[in-house]
Every structure is written in structure tokens, then in C-alpha cells.
Amino acid sequence: MNYVLHNSNKGKYANAAFCAGSARITRDLYSEKFLGVPFNISSYALLTHLVAHVTNLEAGDFVYTLGDYHIYKNHLEQVQQLLSREPLPLPKLTINDPDNKLRGLEGLLAAKYENLSLIGYQSHGKIAAPVAV
């Protein structure tokens, strides 16, 4: 079973696929951009966990394929700073759904911030970078 979502807006794209062939769901995302990648990863990883939960599957791999990945000249210093950082331990996401109300499409649409717990989250400081046009 493979579900593909595609959105095209002014030359920018995000193509996403959810694949379920066993008891796990896998998320495959294609996109481009330096400043948006961390947000994209966290957003789509969360979506993968939510879709896995509402379909009663285990969250599997998150595959992120970068296309047309480029770095603008005015971002070189920020990219070097990012690459010099040591990775931090990964947090654990828990979906709080004691009554199993978050199932199916209705459950996915009904999910709220209060249904989520992010345990052990740590982050490095912000890296400011101007938008390159």
C-alpha cells in the first residue's frame, strides 16, 4: 500500500509517500532548501507517528531524500556552524490516547497538542540566517 501526496506551488515542491506493507508505516519525503529542512524533518516525522498511531501501525523509517539541495553564499557561515555541532540524544515522542479516540481520519484531525509528549528534548542555540532571494 503506497499513498503519495504532492503539492506544487511556484516551483517549490514537497512530495511525500506513506508505505505500509506490514505492521509498520514508512514515510518518504522529497524536498529542497537549507532553512526549511529542520522544520520539515520534525513536522513530517511527527506526521509519520500520528499516521502510524491512527492506523494502528508502528512508526517505521523516515526516509528524507534531498533534491536540488544547495547552499546560498550568504548562508556559508551558518552552515559551517551547524556542521560543527555535536549531535544531541534523540527525544522520545509519546502519543497520549488512553481511550483510543485518535483512530482513523477523524482521530488524526482531532489530535491536539495535549495528546503529545516529547520526552528528553534538547536543542542547540538558534542559528540566524537571512532569507536568500
C-alpha positions as a printed Julia matrix, in Angstrom:
133×3 Matrix{Float64}:
   0.0    0.0    0.0
   1.56   3.32  -1.05
  -0.04   6.74  -0.59
   1.58   9.74  -2.28
   0.9   13.4   -1.5
   2.19  16.04  -3.92
   1.94  19.81  -3.7
   3.34  22.18  -6.31
   3.4   25.93  -5.65
   5.51  28.39  -7.69
   8.24  25.85  -8.44
   8.62  24.69  -4.84
   7.58  21.16  -4.1
   7.1   18.58  -1.39
   6.38  15.03  -2.46
   5.5   12.62   0.31
   4.73   8.91   0.39
   3.42   6.7    3.17
   4.15   3.0    2.61
   2.63   0.2    4.68
   3.42  -3.38   3.79
   3.49  -4.96   7.22
   2.8   -3.7   10.71
   4.96  -0.6   10.16
   4.42   2.59   8.22
   7.31   4.27   6.41
   7.45   7.93   5.44
   9.38   9.11   2.38
   9.77  12.87   1.79
  11.4   14.76  -1.07
  12.12  18.46  -0.78
  14.79  21.13  -1.1
  16.02  24.12   0.95
  18.51  24.82   3.74
  16.46  26.88   6.14
  13.35  24.7    5.98
  14.93  21.25   6.34
  14.97  21.06  10.18
  11.33  22.16  10.32
  10.4   19.71   7.55
  12.1   16.8    9.31
  10.39  17.43  12.64
   6.99  18.15  11.08
   6.92  15.12   8.82
   8.39  12.82  11.48
   5.52  13.91  13.77
   3.03  13.33  10.95
   4.52   9.85  10.41
   3.98   8.98  14.08
   0.43  10.35  14.03
  -0.48   8.43  10.86
   1.05   5.27  12.35
  -0.99   5.77  15.53
  -4.33   6.41  13.85
  -3.83   3.42  11.53
  -2.71   1.2   14.43
   0.72   0.61  12.88
   4.23   1.12  14.25
   6.18   4.15  13.02
   8.92   2.77  10.79
  11.69   4.52   8.9
  11.7    8.18   8.0
  13.42   8.5    4.62
  14.33  12.04   3.59
  15.7   12.47   0.07
  17.14  15.89  -0.72
  16.94  17.14  -4.29
  18.4   20.36  -5.68
  19.98  20.84  -2.26
  22.09  23.96  -2.44
  23.66  26.45  -0.06
  23.49  30.16  -0.73
  26.68  32.21  -0.32
  25.13  34.27   2.47
  24.49  31.03   4.44
  28.02  29.56   4.37
  28.96  30.73   7.86
  25.73  29.41   9.36
  26.12  26.04   7.61
  29.67  25.7    9.0
  28.34  26.49  12.47
  25.61  23.86  12.09
  28.03  21.2   10.86
  30.42  21.84  13.76
  27.8   20.91  16.37
  27.8   17.56  18.14
  24.55  15.62  17.75
  22.3   15.54  20.81
  20.4   12.49  22.09
  17.09  11.94  20.33
  13.92  12.65  22.29
  11.03  10.2   22.6
   7.56  11.07  21.33
   4.56   9.68  23.2
   1.02   9.99  21.87
  -1.39  10.21  24.79
  -4.54   8.4   23.72
  -5.74   6.29  26.68
  -9.27   5.85  25.28
  -8.13   5.08  21.68
 -10.13   8.06  20.38
  -7.39   9.1   17.94
  -8.04   6.42  15.32
  -8.83   6.79  11.63
  -9.01  10.07   9.74
 -11.32  11.61  12.34
  -8.77  10.79  15.04
  -5.94  12.33  13.05
  -7.92  15.53  12.55
  -8.94  15.6   16.23
  -5.36  15.3   17.56
  -4.27  18.24  19.71
  -1.02  19.4   21.27
  -2.22  17.98  24.59
  -2.13  14.49  23.04
   1.65  14.72  22.55
   4.56  14.41  24.96
   8.13  15.0   23.8
  10.42  13.48  26.42
  14.11  14.36  26.7
  14.15  17.08  24.01
  17.34  19.15  23.9
  18.45  21.7   21.32
  21.44  23.79  20.41
  21.01  27.55  20.22
  19.33  29.22  17.26
  21.32  29.96  14.12
  20.03  33.13  12.46
  20.27  33.25   8.67
  18.82  35.8    6.26
  16.37  34.64   3.61
  18.16  34.39   0.27
  16.12  35.6   -2.69
